[in-house]
Amino acid sequence: MSTVAIIDIGTQSTNLLVTSQHAEIARIVSATRLGQGLGITQTLSDEAMSRTIDAISSHVHIAQEHRADTIMLVGTRACRQATNIADFVSRVHTQTGLNLTVLDGNQEASYSFVGALVGLPDIDGSTLVIDIGGGSTEFTLGQRTPEHTASINHGAVAVTEKEILHDPPRPEELINAIGAVQDDLEEVTRQIPQLLTSQRVVGTAGSIVTIAAVELGLIDFDATRLHGFELTRDAAEDVFRTLATERLSDRVHNPGLPAARADIIVGGCCVLVGVMRRLRLDSLIVSTHNLLDGIAAGLLDT
C-alpha cells in the first residue's frame, strides 16, 4: 500500500490527509461544523449533514486525484452522539460510495496519541496527549503506545453552545465553563492519577494549535514553527484573556486565528485553561499532527 487517504469527520472540522510512507502529499482542513446544535437536539441537522458531505466529496475527489490506494472515512464525537447517525452514514455512502467508520472514544484517543507523537523525539518516561476537539477532549497516557485513555464531554463547539451565550462572553460564563471542565477532569484524575505525573504533555488538534498560532502572531499557518512549540500556561491564559474580552467582530482580526474558528475559540480556550489549571501544567508541547497521522501510520504498516 503506497498512498493512503484518511478523512476525519469531527464536530467542528472535516479534515483530509493524503500521505505515503515517504512523504505527506496533502493536508486540508475544512470547517463544516457537523455538530452544530447537537448538544441541544442530539441530532445532526440536515444543513450540517449537507455541508459536511459536500466537504467529504471534495476530499474524496482530491484523494482520487492523488491516486490513493485506500480512502478511509472516520467519524468521532458528533457521530457517536447523534441519534440519527444511521441517516448520515447512509447519505455519505450514497454520495461517495464509501463507508464511514465511527470510532469509539478509546480508538479516537489511541489514534490521536500515535499521531501526535509523529515528528517528536522519543523520551524515557510517559507522555500525556491532550486532544481538544469540537465535542469532547481526549486524554491518552503512555510511552510508545497508549496505556490509559479518558474523555470528557467538553470541546470547543460543545462549550460554546452550552456556556458562551453573549458577545463578548460574560465573566460568569467563562467561570462556569472552566469550572465544568475542571469538575469532570477531577473525576478522571481520581480514576487515572497517572495523568498528574507524566514526564511530558503534548497538545494537539485545532484549539490548541490555534491558541499557539495566536501566541506566535502567525499571519499564515506555519507547521514548522508550531510543531514542537512549547506553549506555557501563562501564554495560554494571556491568549484566553485577550480573545475572551473581545467581540467576535474584533476577535477575527487576531493573527493566527482562522475566521471559521473565531466564534468557538473562546470555548476552546476555556477547555485548555481548565485542563492546564486542573493538571497543574506549566506548559505543553504543541503537535500539528493528530488522529489522521495515527490512522495513516497503522494503514501504512500493514
TIKOLKOL-269657 format. One record per residue (C-alpha): residue in three letters; chain; x, y, z; residue number from 1. Coordinates in nm, 4 decimals. Each point is the difference from the previous one (the first is absolute). Layout:
// residues N
+---------+--------+----------+----------+----------+-----+
: residuo : cadena :       xx :       yy :       zz : num :
+---------+--------+----------+----------+----------+-----+
:     ALA :      A :        X :        Y :        Z : NUM :
...
+---------+--------+----------+----------+----------+-----+
This chain:
// residues 302
+---------+--------+----------+----------+----------+-----+
: residuo : cadena :       xx :       yy :       zz : num :
+---------+--------+----------+----------+----------+-----+
:     MET :      A :   0.0000 :   0.0000 :   0.0000 :   1 :
:     SER :      A :   0.1833 :   0.3110 :  -0.1223 :   2 :
:     THR :      A :  -0.2446 :   0.2897 :   0.0522 :   3 :
:     VAL :      A :  -0.2845 :   0.0323 :   0.2496 :   4 :
:     ALA :      A :  -0.2632 :   0.2668 :   0.0596 :   5 :
:     ILE :      A :  -0.1852 :   0.0479 :   0.3270 :   6 :
:     ILE :      A :  -0.2944 :   0.2319 :   0.0507 :   7 :
:     ASP :      A :  -0.0814 :   0.0892 :   0.3616 :   8 :
:     ILE :      A :  -0.3571 :   0.1223 :   0.0516 :   9 :
:     GLY :      A :  -0.0097 :   0.1883 :   0.3280 :  10 :
:     THR :      A :  -0.2371 :   0.2293 :   0.1831 :  11 :
:     GLN :      A :   0.1676 :   0.3145 :  -0.1363 :  12 :
:     SER :      A :   0.2077 :  -0.1050 :  -0.3009 :  13 :
:     THR :      A :   0.0186 :  -0.2543 :  -0.2797 :  14 :
:     ASN :      A :   0.3684 :  -0.0588 :  -0.0674 :  15 :
:     LEU :      A :   0.1989 :  -0.1838 :  -0.2657 :  16 :
:     LEU :      A :   0.3456 :  -0.1526 :   0.0059 :  17 :
:     VAL :      A :   0.1533 :  -0.1640 :  -0.3060 :  18 :
:     THR :      A :   0.3378 :  -0.1542 :   0.0709 :  19 :
:     SER :      A :   0.2417 :  -0.2746 :  -0.0953 :  20 :
:     GLN :      A :   0.2801 :  -0.1696 :   0.1898 :  21 :
:     HIS :      A :   0.2369 :   0.2529 :  -0.1510 :  22 :
:     ALA :      A :  -0.1745 :   0.3372 :   0.0217 :  23 :
:     GLU :      A :  -0.3158 :   0.1905 :   0.0889 :  24 :
:     ILE :      A :  -0.1862 :   0.0801 :  -0.3231 :  25 :
:     ALA :      A :  -0.2970 :   0.2115 :   0.1097 :  26 :
:     ARG :      A :  -0.1535 :   0.1236 :   0.3246 :  27 :
:     ILE :      A :  -0.3213 :   0.2024 :  -0.0111 :  28 :
:     VAL :      A :  -0.2158 :   0.1337 :   0.2837 :  29 :
:     SER :      A :  -0.3636 :   0.0934 :  -0.0730 :  30 :
:     ALA :      A :  -0.2237 :   0.1626 :   0.2609 :  31 :
:     THR :      A :  -0.3337 :  -0.1796 :  -0.0457 :  32 :
:     ARG :      A :  -0.1376 :  -0.0061 :   0.3571 :  33 :
:     LEU :      A :  -0.1898 :  -0.3262 :  -0.0292 :  34 :
:     GLY :      A :  -0.0800 :   0.0220 :   0.3713 :  35 :
:     GLN :      A :  -0.1710 :   0.3400 :  -0.0128 :  36 :
:     GLY :      A :  -0.2921 :  -0.0103 :   0.2466 :  37 :
:     LEU :      A :   0.0672 :  -0.3652 :   0.0816 :  38 :
:     GLY :      A :   0.0298 :   0.0619 :   0.3734 :  39 :
:     ILE :      A :  -0.3574 :   0.1283 :   0.0056 :  40 :
:     THR :      A :  -0.1771 :  -0.2200 :  -0.2557 :  41 :
:     GLN :      A :   0.2149 :  -0.3162 :   0.0147 :  42 :
:     THR :      A :  -0.0447 :  -0.0167 :  -0.3781 :  43 :
:     LEU :      A :   0.2010 :   0.1113 :  -0.3018 :  44 :
:     SER :      A :  -0.1848 :   0.2709 :  -0.1904 :  45 :
:     ASP :      A :  -0.0683 :  -0.0428 :  -0.3706 :  46 :
:     GLU :      A :   0.1993 :   0.3146 :  -0.0752 :  47 :
:     ALA :      A :   0.3020 :  -0.1194 :   0.1993 :  48 :
:     MET :      A :  -0.0111 :  -0.3414 :  -0.1650 :  49 :
:     SER :      A :  -0.0244 :   0.1512 :  -0.3471 :  50 :
:     ARG :      A :   0.2972 :   0.2349 :   0.0345 :  51 :
:     THR :      A :   0.2072 :  -0.2746 :   0.1635 :  52 :
:     ILE :      A :  -0.0773 :  -0.2481 :  -0.2762 :  53 :
:     ASP :      A :   0.0953 :   0.2636 :  -0.2580 :  54 :
:     ALA :      A :   0.3382 :   0.0342 :   0.1727 :  55 :
:     ILE :      A :   0.0418 :  -0.3786 :   0.0169 :  56 :
:     SER :      A :  -0.0723 :  -0.0260 :  -0.3714 :  57 :
:     SER :      A :   0.2578 :   0.2682 :  -0.0751 :  58 :
:     HIS :      A :   0.2585 :  -0.1777 :   0.2157 :  59 :
:     VAL :      A :  -0.0735 :  -0.3325 :  -0.1702 :  60 :
:     HIS :      A :   0.0529 :   0.1636 :  -0.3400 :  61 :
:     ILE :      A :   0.3370 :   0.1374 :   0.1122 :  62 :
:     ALA :      A :   0.1011 :  -0.3412 :   0.1365 :  63 :
:     GLN :      A :  -0.0918 :  -0.1611 :  -0.3314 :  64 :
:     GLU :      A :   0.1983 :   0.2623 :  -0.1895 :  65 :
:     HIS :      A :   0.3017 :  -0.1020 :   0.2063 :  66 :
:     ARG :      A :  -0.0746 :  -0.3657 :  -0.0806 :  67 :
:     ALA :      A :  -0.0455 :  -0.1099 :   0.3585 :  68 :
:     ASP :      A :  -0.0107 :  -0.3786 :   0.0257 :  69 :
:     THR :      A :  -0.2273 :   0.0179 :   0.3038 :  70 :
:     ILE :      A :  -0.2442 :   0.2701 :   0.1093 :  71 :
:     MET :      A :  -0.1244 :  -0.0340 :   0.3585 :  72 :
:     LEU :      A :  -0.2787 :   0.2072 :   0.1566 :  73 :
:     VAL :      A :  -0.0221 :   0.0239 :   0.3787 :  74 :
:     GLY :      A :  -0.2410 :   0.1867 :   0.2265 :  75 :
:     THR :      A :   0.0577 :   0.1069 :   0.3597 :  76 :
:     ARG :      A :  -0.2000 :   0.1676 :   0.2775 :  77 :
:     ALA :      A :  -0.2860 :   0.1495 :  -0.2021 :  78 :
:     CYS :      A :  -0.0555 :  -0.3281 :  -0.1798 :  79 :
:     ARG :      A :   0.0030 :  -0.1934 :   0.3274 :  80 :
:     GLN :      A :  -0.2483 :   0.2339 :   0.1630 :  81 :
:     ALA :      A :  -0.2562 :   0.0511 :  -0.2785 :  82 :
:     THR :      A :  -0.3161 :  -0.2066 :   0.0194 :  83 :
:     ASN :      A :  -0.0422 :   0.0241 :  -0.3794 :  84 :
:     ILE :      A :   0.3517 :  -0.1147 :  -0.0865 :  85 :
:     ALA :      A :  -0.1379 :  -0.2828 :  -0.2179 :  86 :
:     ASP :      A :  -0.1564 :   0.2604 :  -0.2308 :  87 :
:     PHE :      A :   0.3311 :   0.1841 :  -0.0310 :  88 :
:     VAL :      A :   0.1952 :  -0.3211 :  -0.0672 :  89 :
:     SER :      A :  -0.2508 :  -0.0943 :  -0.2697 :  90 :
:     ARG :      A :   0.0214 :   0.3411 :  -0.1670 :  91 :
:     VAL :      A :   0.3805 :  -0.0089 :   0.0032 :  92 :
:     HIS :      A :  -0.0027 :  -0.3424 :  -0.1665 :  93 :
:     THR :      A :  -0.2560 :   0.1056 :  -0.2592 :  94 :
:     GLN :      A :   0.2020 :   0.3056 :  -0.1048 :  95 :
:     THR :      A :   0.3531 :  -0.1445 :   0.0233 :  96 :
:     GLY :      A :  -0.0361 :  -0.3785 :  -0.0146 :  97 :
:     LEU :      A :   0.2104 :  -0.0217 :   0.3171 :  98 :
:     ASN :      A :  -0.0794 :  -0.1329 :   0.3439 :  99 :
:     LEU :      A :   0.0408 :   0.2193 :   0.3075 : 100 :
:     THR :      A :   0.1546 :  -0.1598 :   0.3070 : 101 :
:     VAL :      A :  -0.1021 :   0.1590 :   0.3307 : 102 :
:     LEU :      A :   0.2867 :  -0.0229 :   0.2468 : 103 :
:     ASP :      A :  -0.0705 :  -0.0579 :   0.3661 : 104 :
:     GLY :      A :   0.1671 :   0.2250 :   0.2563 : 105 :
:     ASN :      A :   0.2876 :  -0.2388 :   0.0698 : 106 :
:     GLN :      A :   0.0768 :  -0.0445 :  -0.3697 : 107 :
:     GLU :      A :  -0.0040 :   0.3756 :  -0.0544 : 108 :
:     ALA :      A :   0.2322 :   0.0606 :   0.2945 : 109 :
:     SER :      A :   0.2395 :  -0.2764 :  -0.1059 : 110 :
:     TYR :      A :   0.0298 :   0.1225 :  -0.3590 : 111 :
:     SER :      A :   0.0465 :   0.3568 :   0.1226 : 112 :
:     PHE :      A :   0.2782 :  -0.1133 :   0.2325 : 113 :
:     VAL :      A :   0.1930 :  -0.1748 :  -0.2756 : 114 :
:     GLY :      A :  -0.0567 :   0.2859 :  -0.2440 : 115 :
:     ALA :      A :   0.0923 :   0.2802 :   0.2399 : 116 :
:     LEU :      A :   0.3416 :  -0.1516 :   0.0660 : 117 :
:     VAL :      A :   0.0969 :  -0.0080 :  -0.3685 : 118 :
:     GLY :      A :   0.3086 :   0.2164 :  -0.0445 : 119 :
:     LEU :      A :   0.0611 :   0.0450 :   0.3734 : 120 :
:     PRO :      A :   0.3019 :  -0.1573 :   0.1726 : 121 :
:     ASP :      A :  -0.0353 :  -0.3144 :   0.2071 : 122 :
:     ILE :      A :   0.0426 :   0.0466 :   0.3735 : 123 :
:     ASP :      A :   0.0634 :  -0.2258 :   0.2959 : 124 :
:     GLY :      A :  -0.3271 :   0.0105 :   0.1854 : 125 :
:     SER :      A :  -0.3657 :   0.0583 :  -0.0701 : 126 :
:     THR :      A :  -0.1698 :   0.2518 :  -0.2267 : 127 :
:     LEU :      A :  -0.3490 :   0.1386 :   0.0514 : 128 :
:     VAL :      A :  -0.1738 :   0.1034 :  -0.3230 : 129 :
:     ILE :      A :  -0.2876 :   0.2493 :   0.0321 : 130 :
:     ASP :      A :  -0.2295 :   0.0232 :  -0.3023 : 131 :
:     ILE :      A :  -0.2559 :   0.2820 :   0.0202 : 132 :
:     GLY :      A :  -0.2613 :  -0.0601 :  -0.2670 : 133 :
:     GLY :      A :  -0.3283 :   0.1678 :  -0.0789 : 134 :
:     GLY :      A :  -0.2184 :  -0.2263 :   0.2105 : 135 :
:     SER :      A :   0.2342 :  -0.1590 :   0.2533 : 136 :
:     THR :      A :   0.3537 :  -0.0107 :   0.1335 : 137 :
:     GLU :      A :   0.2027 :  -0.3201 :   0.0078 : 138 :
:     PHE :      A :   0.2883 :  -0.0818 :   0.2346 : 139 :
:     THR :      A :   0.2401 :  -0.2815 :  -0.0838 : 140 :
:     LEU :      A :   0.3009 :  -0.1045 :   0.2066 : 141 :
:     GLY :      A :   0.2769 :  -0.2361 :  -0.0983 : 142 :
:     GLN :      A :   0.3584 :  -0.0385 :  -0.1103 : 143 :
:     ARG :      A :   0.0262 :  -0.1373 :  -0.3527 : 144 :
:     THR :      A :  -0.3605 :  -0.1232 :  -0.0022 : 145 :
:     PRO :      A :  -0.3195 :   0.1104 :   0.1821 : 146 :
:     GLU :      A :  -0.0452 :  -0.1436 :   0.3482 : 147 :
:     HIS :      A :  -0.2828 :   0.2108 :   0.1499 : 148 :
:     THR :      A :  -0.2749 :   0.1935 :  -0.1784 : 149 :
:     ALA :      A :  -0.2777 :   0.2277 :   0.1225 : 150 :
:     SER :      A :  -0.2418 :   0.2519 :  -0.1460 : 151 :
:     ILE :      A :  -0.2088 :   0.2920 :   0.1227 : 152 :
:     ASN :      A :  -0.2971 :   0.1401 :  -0.1892 : 153 :
:     HIS :      A :   0.1439 :   0.3493 :  -0.0307 : 154 :
:     GLY :      A :   0.1289 :   0.1288 :  -0.3314 : 155 :
:     ALA :      A :   0.0171 :   0.3348 :  -0.1758 : 156 :
:     VAL :      A :  -0.3429 :  -0.0273 :  -0.1633 : 157 :
:     ALA :      A :  -0.1708 :  -0.1738 :   0.2923 : 158 :
:     VAL :      A :   0.1206 :   0.2556 :   0.2556 : 159 :
:     THR :      A :  -0.0861 :   0.2927 :  -0.2260 : 160 :
:     GLU :      A :  -0.3549 :  -0.1161 :  -0.0614 : 161 :
:     LYS :      A :  -0.0655 :  -0.0914 :   0.3634 : 162 :
:     GLU :      A :   0.1816 :   0.2730 :   0.1931 : 163 :
:     ILE :      A :   0.1026 :   0.2953 :  -0.2221 : 164 :
:     LEU :      A :  -0.3264 :   0.1810 :  -0.0667 : 165 :
:     HIS :      A :   0.1045 :   0.3654 :  -0.0343 : 166 :
:     ASP :      A :   0.2357 :   0.2030 :  -0.2178 : 167 :
:     PRO :      A :   0.2394 :   0.0652 :   0.1570 : 168 :
:     PRO :      A :  -0.0402 :  -0.2782 :   0.2558 : 169 :
:     ARG :      A :  -0.1010 :   0.0983 :   0.3502 : 170 :
:     PRO :      A :   0.2479 :  -0.0766 :   0.2819 : 171 :
:     GLU :      A :  -0.2408 :  -0.2432 :   0.1640 : 172 :
:     GLU :      A :  -0.0325 :  -0.1950 :  -0.3265 : 173 :
:     LEU :      A :   0.3757 :  -0.0430 :  -0.0178 : 174 :
:     ILE :      A :   0.0212 :  -0.0981 :   0.3665 : 175 :
:     ASN :      A :  -0.2770 :  -0.2567 :  -0.0415 : 176 :
:     ALA :      A :   0.1587 :  -0.1470 :  -0.3138 : 177 :
:     ILE :      A :   0.3432 :  -0.0393 :   0.1589 : 178 :
:     GLY :      A :  -0.1547 :  -0.1364 :   0.3188 : 179 :
:     ALA :      A :  -0.1956 :  -0.2663 :  -0.1890 : 180 :
:     VAL :      A :   0.3185 :  -0.1162 :  -0.1733 : 181 :
:     GLN :      A :   0.1892 :  -0.0141 :   0.3289 : 182 :
:     ASP :      A :  -0.2803 :  -0.1878 :   0.1766 : 183 :
:     ASP :      A :  -0.0130 :  -0.2745 :  -0.2633 : 184 :
:     LEU :      A :   0.3775 :  -0.0216 :  -0.0185 : 185 :
:     GLU :      A :   0.0227 :  -0.0381 :   0.3762 : 186 :
:     GLU :      A :  -0.2043 :  -0.3193 :  -0.0304 : 187 :
:     VAL :      A :   0.2286 :  -0.1216 :  -0.2798 : 188 :
:     THR :      A :   0.3135 :   0.0602 :   0.2073 : 189 :
:     ARG :      A :  -0.1479 :  -0.1981 :   0.2872 : 190 :
:     GLN :      A :  -0.0365 :  -0.2930 :  -0.2379 : 191 :
:     ILE :      A :   0.3359 :   0.0538 :  -0.1743 : 192 :
:     PRO :      A :   0.2318 :   0.1831 :   0.2444 : 193 :
:     GLN :      A :   0.2921 :  -0.0562 :  -0.2379 : 194 :
:     LEU :      A :  -0.1304 :   0.2915 :  -0.2077 : 195 :
:     LEU :      A :   0.1490 :   0.2277 :   0.2648 : 196 :
:     THR :      A :   0.3512 :  -0.1443 :  -0.0182 : 197 :
:     SER :      A :   0.0892 :  -0.0443 :  -0.3687 : 198 :
:     GLN :      A :   0.3496 :   0.1003 :  -0.1082 : 199 :
:     ARG :      A :  -0.1266 :   0.1859 :  -0.3070 : 200 :
:     VAL :      A :  -0.3314 :   0.1527 :  -0.1115 : 201 :
:     VAL :      A :  -0.0862 :   0.0435 :  -0.3684 : 202 :
:     GLY :      A :  -0.3012 :   0.1945 :  -0.1258 : 203 :
:     THR :      A :  -0.1620 :  -0.0544 :  -0.3377 : 204 :
:     ALA :      A :  -0.2992 :   0.0966 :  -0.2174 : 205 :
:     GLY :      A :  -0.1507 :   0.3301 :  -0.1088 : 206 :
:     SER :      A :  -0.0493 :   0.1936 :   0.3226 : 207 :
:     ILE :      A :   0.3481 :  -0.0594 :   0.1376 : 208 :
:     VAL :      A :   0.1731 :   0.0604 :  -0.3336 : 209 :
:     THR :      A :  -0.2036 :   0.3196 :  -0.0486 : 210 :
:     ILE :      A :   0.0801 :   0.1331 :   0.3480 : 211 :
:     ALA :      A :   0.3688 :  -0.0600 :  -0.0708 : 212 :
:     ALA :      A :  -0.0303 :   0.1737 :  -0.3381 : 213 :
:     VAL :      A :  -0.1616 :   0.3031 :   0.1655 : 214 :
:     GLU :      A :   0.2746 :   0.0062 :   0.2628 : 215 :
:     LEU :      A :   0.2591 :  -0.0001 :  -0.2798 : 216 :
:     GLY :      A :  -0.1979 :   0.2550 :  -0.2041 : 217 :
:     LEU :      A :   0.0170 :  -0.2131 :  -0.3137 : 218 :
:     ILE :      A :  -0.1631 :   0.1751 :  -0.2930 : 219 :
:     ASP :      A :   0.0322 :  -0.3193 :  -0.2055 : 220 :
:     PHE :      A :  -0.0165 :  -0.3527 :   0.1375 : 221 :
:     ASP :      A :   0.3526 :  -0.1363 :   0.0443 : 222 :
:     ALA :      A :   0.0213 :  -0.3595 :   0.1210 : 223 :
:     THR :      A :   0.3778 :   0.0210 :   0.0292 : 224 :
:     ARG :      A :  -0.0308 :   0.2720 :   0.2662 : 225 :
:     LEU :      A :  -0.2945 :  -0.1580 :   0.1785 : 226 :
:     HIS :      A :   0.1011 :  -0.3671 :   0.0167 : 227 :
:     GLY :      A :   0.2079 :  -0.0460 :   0.3139 : 228 :
:     PHE :      A :  -0.0733 :   0.3525 :   0.1270 : 229 :
:     GLU :      A :  -0.0147 :   0.0278 :   0.3795 : 230 :
:     LEU :      A :  -0.3235 :   0.1705 :   0.1004 : 231 :
:     THR :      A :   0.0194 :   0.1174 :   0.3590 : 232 :
:     ARG :      A :  -0.3008 :   0.0300 :   0.2248 : 233 :
:     ASP :      A :   0.0705 :   0.3699 :   0.0419 : 234 :
:     ALA :      A :  -0.0129 :   0.0445 :  -0.3782 : 235 :
:     ALA :      A :  -0.3218 :  -0.2039 :  -0.0302 : 236 :
:     GLU :      A :  -0.1608 :   0.2071 :   0.2750 : 237 :
:     ASP :      A :   0.1122 :   0.3198 :  -0.1719 : 238 :
:     VAL :      A :  -0.1510 :  -0.1058 :  -0.3345 : 239 :
:     PHE :      A :  -0.3177 :  -0.0990 :   0.1840 : 240 :
:     ARG :      A :  -0.0311 :   0.3404 :   0.1690 : 241 :
:     THR :      A :   0.0557 :   0.1795 :  -0.3292 : 242 :
:     LEU :      A :  -0.2499 :  -0.2004 :  -0.2053 : 243 :
:     ALA :      A :  -0.2645 :  -0.0291 :   0.2721 : 244 :
:     THR :      A :  -0.0242 :   0.3748 :   0.0523 : 245 :
:     GLU :      A :  -0.0478 :   0.0822 :  -0.3688 : 246 :
:     ARG :      A :  -0.3154 :   0.0016 :  -0.2059 : 247 :
:     LEU :      A :  -0.0037 :  -0.2514 :  -0.2817 : 248 :
:     SER :      A :   0.0264 :   0.2831 :  -0.2536 : 249 :
:     ASP :      A :   0.3307 :   0.1046 :   0.1590 : 250 :
:     ARG :      A :   0.1240 :  -0.3479 :   0.0872 : 251 :
:     VAL :      A :   0.0153 :  -0.1088 :  -0.3642 : 252 :
:     HIS :      A :   0.2858 :   0.2449 :  -0.0621 : 253 :
:     ASN :      A :   0.2454 :  -0.1797 :   0.2300 : 254 :
:     PRO :      A :   0.2916 :  -0.1448 :  -0.2014 : 255 :
:     GLY :      A :  -0.0006 :  -0.3782 :   0.0216 : 256 :
:     LEU :      A :  -0.3774 :  -0.0286 :   0.0486 : 257 :
:     PRO :      A :  -0.1902 :  -0.1428 :  -0.3004 : 258 :
:     ALA :      A :  -0.3316 :   0.1766 :  -0.0561 : 259 :
:     ALA :      A :  -0.1863 :  -0.3330 :   0.0018 : 260 :
:     ARG :      A :   0.1240 :  -0.0712 :   0.3536 : 261 :
:     ALA :      A :  -0.0407 :   0.3484 :   0.1488 : 262 :
:     ASP :      A :  -0.3475 :  -0.0614 :   0.1438 : 263 :
:     ILE :      A :   0.1036 :  -0.3166 :   0.1881 : 264 :
:     ILE :      A :   0.3594 :   0.0745 :   0.0997 : 265 :
:     VAL :      A :  -0.0989 :   0.1462 :   0.3374 : 266 :
:     GLY :      A :  -0.1728 :  -0.3296 :   0.0778 : 267 :
:     GLY :      A :   0.3189 :  -0.1800 :  -0.1015 : 268 :
:     CYS :      A :   0.2010 :   0.2351 :   0.2219 : 269 :
:     CYS :      A :  -0.2266 :  -0.0820 :   0.2937 : 270 :
:     VAL :      A :   0.0713 :  -0.3699 :  -0.0475 : 271 :
:     LEU :      A :   0.3758 :   0.0476 :  -0.0279 : 272 :
:     VAL :      A :   0.0201 :   0.2387 :   0.2963 : 273 :
:     GLY :      A :  -0.2156 :  -0.2307 :   0.2119 : 274 :
:     VAL :      A :   0.2155 :  -0.2997 :  -0.0904 : 275 :
:     MET :      A :   0.3312 :   0.1762 :   0.0624 : 276 :
:     ARG :      A :  -0.1213 :   0.1336 :   0.3338 : 277 :
:     ARG :      A :  -0.1419 :  -0.3322 :   0.1200 : 278 :
:     LEU :      A :   0.3033 :  -0.2041 :  -0.1106 : 279 :
:     ARG :      A :   0.2334 :   0.2717 :   0.1322 : 280 :
:     LEU :      A :   0.1831 :   0.0237 :  -0.3313 : 281 :
:     ASP :      A :   0.2617 :   0.2700 :  -0.0430 : 282 :
:     SER :      A :   0.0150 :  -0.0667 :  -0.3738 : 283 :
:     LEU :      A :  -0.0676 :  -0.2506 :  -0.2765 : 284 :
:     ILE :      A :   0.1558 :  -0.0858 :  -0.3353 : 285 :
:     VAL :      A :  -0.2156 :   0.0816 :  -0.3033 : 286 :
:     SER :      A :  -0.0419 :  -0.2641 :  -0.2704 : 287 :
:     THR :      A :  -0.1417 :   0.0794 :  -0.3428 : 288 :
:     HIS :      A :  -0.0406 :  -0.3729 :  -0.0604 : 289 :
:     ASN :      A :  -0.3112 :  -0.1774 :   0.1207 : 290 :
:     LEU :      A :  -0.2453 :  -0.2855 :  -0.0357 : 291 :
:     LEU :      A :   0.0409 :  -0.0009 :  -0.3796 : 292 :
:     ASP :      A :   0.3719 :  -0.0710 :   0.0336 : 293 :
:     GLY :      A :  -0.0649 :  -0.2767 :   0.2495 : 294 :
:     ILE :      A :  -0.2425 :  -0.1782 :  -0.2323 : 295 :
:     ALA :      A :   0.2339 :   0.0493 :  -0.2963 : 296 :
:     ALA :      A :   0.2897 :  -0.1501 :   0.1932 : 297 :
:     GLY :      A :  -0.2055 :  -0.3133 :   0.0664 : 298 :
:     LEU :      A :  -0.1120 :  -0.0339 :  -0.3615 : 299 :
:     LEU :      A :   0.3491 :   0.0485 :  -0.1398 : 300 :
:     ASP :      A :   0.1413 :  -0.2638 :   0.2353 : 301 :
:     THR :      A :  -0.2356 :  -0.2666 :  -0.1344 : 302 :
+---------+--------+----------+----------+----------+-----+
